[in-house]
Amino acid sequence: MGLLTLILVLTTLTGIGFFAGKRRALLLASGDLARLQSRPHQHGIYAALWCAGPALAVCTIWTILQPLVVDKLILHNLPTAMQELPEDRMNLALADIRNLAKGGLVARNPNPATIAAAQHLIHLKSIGNAAMAGLVIGVAILGLVWGRSRISIFLRSRDAIERVISAALFASSTIAVLTTIGIILSLLFETLRFFGSVPVLDFLFGLEWSPQTAIREDQVGASGAFGAVPLFAGTLLITVIAMALAVPVGLLSAIYLSEYASRSVRATVKPTLEILAGVPTVAYGFFAAITLAPAMRELGATFGLSVASESALAAGVVMGVMIIPFVSSLSDDIINAVPQSLRDGSYGLGATRSETIKRVVLPAALPGIVGGILLGVSRAIGETMIVVMAAGLSARLTANPFEAVTTVTVQIVTLLVGDQEFDSPKTLAAFALGLTLFIVTLTLNFVALRVVQKYREQYE
């Protein structure tokens, strides 16, 4: 039985549990629902939870443990010669066995031992899937029967349901926190390994970025250069250009749509504007590389300016267009959330519409506007495809928007492309860049939060 079929069966049993629990509650009430401590549908949910909860737990645990157990059995049954292979060759052999079992291609002609192991793997998986399906369905049926038998006129099903929901919410928040901690630790450990080879000050304040290191010590460029200042400067330059376009256009668009536009205009313009948020970034990159960059180069030549075919200006402008919907939509929503009483009070004091917007509405909506701008900044800092296609890969320390530059995210991707071993400064530099970007973004968010709190106190 496949996983999808098992889920459908489990869903059906859960529905049966709901109706069985609800029907039992109605029978116990004998037409007088006031006798029940909870509503009939709450008793039905209680029985359904007993049916689905343990079964899903068993299915999850089995799904996690089955590959580990199957791999151990496959390794145990391999010939002695294959069991004594080095770890890297053993991993390749296991990959061939898995690919062969899935019906895929392998890197070379499989030997008889690999074919036998793949057939054994298929057999073990079929047995494991059948056992899992039987166990999960059995647990679901037992849970259904148990949950239905516990229903009585004195059972507080609502309290039990709320405890389950609280536990699920707590588990979700815990997973989010643990995931964040895991990301930080994974970046931190690899960054410490990198700083064991490259001094921190050379990385943070170095003016040359050339991470290409040689394999042998006698080769030219064996040391590499890991000064990240050109990357930070390129990221800042493109972000400033993008936000210089996105913030005014997005904010003015939000003010027009929320304060001046009629309902028909708003109903047409706002969805059209938000379409920009759904355009893939690679499409923006194609537009920047094929249309905007050549146009800028020709326009610059007209005025005697030297504009590179890949420039920070082209990437920043296109990225700003991409960010406009983020700023505009969030600012529009928060401006509409400002109480109408503030506007009426301003009008009552004789203020005009523009004065009301400037001195009442915008200050009251400032926290949300700052949030939208911050979202746009984070989007600009993390963008990769547009920069690759429109700004290039040159790590130059320059403030000239007409020259080619690169960003932190682009270099992270470049360093990790292809088969890489995580034991050289070149590869570990990607983690150092990621941790630095994380710290900078966290600092910006903290500063913005303090600014929002300061202004929010004046209007609450």
N, C-alpha and C positions, 0 to 999 in steps of 0.2 A: 504494500500500500504506500503510495507516494505521500509526501508531506502535505500537499494541497488537499488530497482526498481525506487525509486524517483530520485536517483543520475543518473541512466541511462536515465530517461526521461529528467532531467535537462541538461544532456550532449547533448542529441539529440536536444533539443531546442536551446542550445548554438550554435551547429553546423549549425542549420537552420538560426539562427541570423547572423552568419558570412557570409554565402552565400547570404542571403537576403541583408545585408548591402553592400557587394561587388557588387552584381548585380545592386543595386540602384545607386552606384557610377558610374558604367560603363554606365548605361542608361543616367545619368546626363552629363557624359563626351561626349556622342554622337560620340564616336570614337576618340576624341581628349583628351588624358589623360593629356596634358599640362594644360588644364583648371582647373583641380583639384588641391587643395592646399595640398592634401595628396594622397598617393598611394591607389588604390582600395582595396587591402588587408588590409590596415590600417583602412579604413572605415568599412570593415567587422569585424575586431577585435573590433572596437569601438562599433558596434551594439551587438557583442557577449558579451562584458563586461557589457553593460546595461542589457542584458538578465540574465547573470549568477551572477553578483555582488549583486544586491539587493535580489535576490532569495536565495543565499547562506547566506547572512546576516540574513534574516528572518528564514531560517532553523536553523542556529546556535543559535539564540536567543530563538527560540521555543524549541529546544532540551535542552537548559540549564534550561528554566523556567518550562517546562512541569512537570518534576519530583517533583519540589517544590510545584506546584499547586495541583498535584494529591495527594501528601502526606497530604497536608492541608485538602483536601476534604475527604480523607479516615479517618483522625483523627476526623474530624467534625461529621462523620456518625457512629463512633464507639459508643457502649453502654457507658453510663455514668460511669459504674464501670471500664471499661477499660481506659477511658480518665483520671481517677483519679489515675492510676498506677504511681509508681515512674519512674523517667526518664530511669533508666537502664532496668526495666522490660518493659517499653513502647517500647524501642528500640528493645528488643527481640521480642515483639509482632509484630512490624512492619517488622522485618526480617522474621518472620514466614509467614506473609501475602505475602510478596514479593516472598519468595521461593515457597509458595503454588500457587501463580499466575503464576510462571514460570514453574510449573509442577515438581518442585524439592521436596526433602524430608524436613520434619520439625523435630524439636527436640522431639516433643511429639505429641500425637493425637490432632489434631486441634478441637477447640470447634466450635459450630455453628456460633458464631460471627466472628471468624477468617475466616471460610469458606465463609461467606457472604461478608466479607471485601475483600477477594481475588477475588471473582467473580465481585464485584464492581470495583476493581482495573483493572481487565481485560477489563471490559466495558469502563472505563474511558480512558484507554490506546488506545483502538481501536478507540474511538471517537477522541482522541487527534491526533493520527497518521493520521486519515482520514482528519481532519481539517488542519493539517500541510501540507499534500500533496496537498490539494486543494489550500491553500493559497500560497504555494511556486510555484506551477505551474501557478497560476493566476498572481503572481508578475512577474514570468519569461516571460510570454506572454506579459504583459503590458510593461515590460522593453524592450522586443524585438521590439514591435511596436513603443515605444517612441524613442529608439535609432535609428531605421531605419528612422523615420520621421525627425530626426534632421540632417540627412546627406544631405549636399549640396555641391556645388562646392567651397564654401567659408569656409567650416568647416575644421579646422586644427585637424584632428583626431590624428595625430602623437603626438601633444603636449598633448592632453588629455590622450593618452595611456601612455606617459612618466610620467605624473602626477600620474596616477594610480600605475604604477610600483614603482615610488619613494615612494608613500604612503605605498605600500606593504612592501618595503624594510625597511622603517622607523618603521613600525609596528613590523616586524620580529626582528629588532635590539632592539626595546623597550621591546618586550616580553623576549628576552634573558637577557637583563639587569634586568628587574623586577624579572625574575626567579632567577637570581643570588642573588639579594637583598633578595628575599623571603627565599632562602636557608640559607643565612647568619643570617637573623633575627630569623628563626626557631631554628637554632643551638644556637644562642646567648641567647634567652629567656630561653630555657630549661637549658642551661649551667649555667646561673645566678641562677636558682632555685637549681641546684646541688651545686653550691658554697655557697648557703645559709645554706647547711647542712654539707658540707665538706670544710675546709679551702683550699684556692688556693695553698698555699705552701705545704700542705700535699699531694695534688694531684700531683703537678709538681715535687716534690723532695722526695716524699715518696718511700721507698724501698720495700714495701710489697703490693701486690695486691691480695686481697681476698674480692670481693664485695658481698659475700653471707651475707645477713642480716636476722636476725630472725624476726618473726612476732610479738612475745611478748618481752617486755623489759627484762623479767627474763630469757630468753633463752641465751645459750652460743653463743657468736659471734654476739650479737645484734648490735654492733657498726660497724663491717666491717672494711676493710682496703682498701684504695683507692689510694695507692701510685703507680703512673703510670710509674715510671722509669723502672721497668722490661719490660713493654710493649714497651716503646721507645727503650730500648736496644735490645730487640728481633727483632723489626722491622729493626733497623739499621744493626744488624748483618746479617740477611738474605738478606737485600738489598745489603750490601757490597759484600757478597759472590756471589750473582746473577750478579751484575755489573762487578765484577772481572772476571767472565767468559764471559759475554755478550759483554762488550766493546772491549776487544782485538780481540775476534773471529769475532764479527760483523764488526769491523772497518777493520781488515785485509781482511776479505771476500770482503768488499766493494772495497778496493784498488785493490785486484786481479781482480774482475769482471770488474771494470771500466778501469784499466790501463794495465793489462797483458792478460786477457782472450780473446780468439778469439770470434767472433760473435756467432759461433755455440755453443761453451762452455757456453757463457753468456746466450744464449737463453734457454739452458737446466738447468743450475745450478740455476739461479736466481728464476725462478718459483718454482723449487723444494725447494729452501731454504725458500721461502715465504709461502709454504704449512704449515710450522711450526706455522705461525701466525693464521692459521685457525683451529688448533687443539683445542678442548674444554679444558679448564683448568682442568676439572674433569678428563680427560684422562691423563693429565700430573700428576695429583695427584695419580691416580691409578698406573702409572708407577713408581712414586717415592716411594709409600708405598709398592708395591708388588715386584718390581725388584731392584731398586737402593738402598733403605735403607737396605734390608737384605744383599745385596752384600757389602755395605760399612761396615756393622757390622762384616761380616766374614773377610773382608780384614783387618779391624782394629784388630780383634782377632789374625790374623796371625802375626802382628807386635807388639802384646802386648798392644794394645790400647783398651780402653773401649768406644765403640760407641753405643749410645742408639738406640733402634729400631725406634724411632722418633727423628730426629736430625735436627739442623739448617743447617748442611752441605747438607743433602739430599734435603731439601726444596730449599736451595739456588742454588744448582747445576741445579736442574730441572727448577727452575724459570729462571735461566740464559739462559738455552737452549730455553725457551719460548720467551725470550726477544731478542735473537739474530736477528730474522728477522726485528724487529723494528729498531734496530741500523744499521743493514746492509743495508736494503732497502733505508732508508732515507739518509744514508751517501753515498751510491752509486749514488743516484739521484743528490745530491748536488755536488759530485765530478765531475759527467758528465756535470754539469752546469757551471763549471769553464771554462772560455773562452780558446779556443785552442791557441789563440795568446800568452797567458802567457807561455804555454808549449813550443811553438815554439821559443819564446824569450830566454827561459832558455837553450833549445838545441843549439840555435845559439851562446850562450856564452860558450859552451863547457861542459855544465852539463850533467851528465848521467841521465838515466830514474829514478833511485832511488833518486838521488839528487834533481831532478825536483819535484818528488812527495813529498819529505820531506820538501823542502825549498820553494816551490812555490804552488803546488796544495793543500796540506793539510792546510797551513795557509790561503789560499784564501777560502777554503771550511769550515773553522773552525766554523763559525756561524751555518751552517746547521748541522754539526756534533754534536755540542753542543746541538742543538735542538733535534736530534735523541737520544742522550744519556739522555737528560732530560725526553723525552717521555718514555724511558725505565725505568728510576728511578721512575717516577710516576706510571708506570705499576707495578713495583715491590712493591712499598709501598701499593698500593691498592689491591694487590692479596690476596685472602682469601682461596680458595679451596685447593690449593697446600699446604699451611701452615697447614690447618686443618688436612689433610691426611698424611703429611710427617713430620711436626714439632711438632704437638701436641697442647695441650691447657695449658701446664704448664707455669705459669708466673714466670720465674726464672731470676734473675739478674746474668748473666754470659756472658763471652766472649768466652767460649769454644764451638766451632762449632759442637762438637760431642754430646752435650747435647740437650735435648728437650727444646724448647722455644715457645713463642707465640708472636703474633703481635697485633697492635692496631685494625686492621680491623677484625681479628678473634674474639677479645673480644667484639667488637661492635655487631657482629652477635650473639655471645653467650648470651649477656645481653638482647637482644631483641627477643630471641626465645620463642615461646609459648605465652600464654595470659598474658600480662603484663599491669600493671597500671602505668601510667607515673606520679607517685607521691612519689616514693621511690628513695633514693640515688643510689640503684643498677641499676635501669633503666635509671635514668637521667645521670649516669656516661657515658653512650654511647654517649650522646650529647656532653659532655665535651671532650671525646676522639675525636669525629668527628671534633669539632671546633679546637682543638689543631693540629690535622692532617692537617686541612685546612690552618691554619696559617703557619705551617712549610712548606707545599708545596708552598704556595704563596711566602714565603720568598725565597725559593730556586729558584723559577721562576724569582723573581726580581733580585737576585744576578746573575743568568745566563744571564738575559737580559742585565745587565750592562757589563758583560764580553763580550758578543756578540757585543755590541755597541762599546766597546773599540777596539776590533780587526777589526771590520768592517771598522772603520775610516781609517785604514792603507791601505786598498785595494780599496777604492772607490775614 
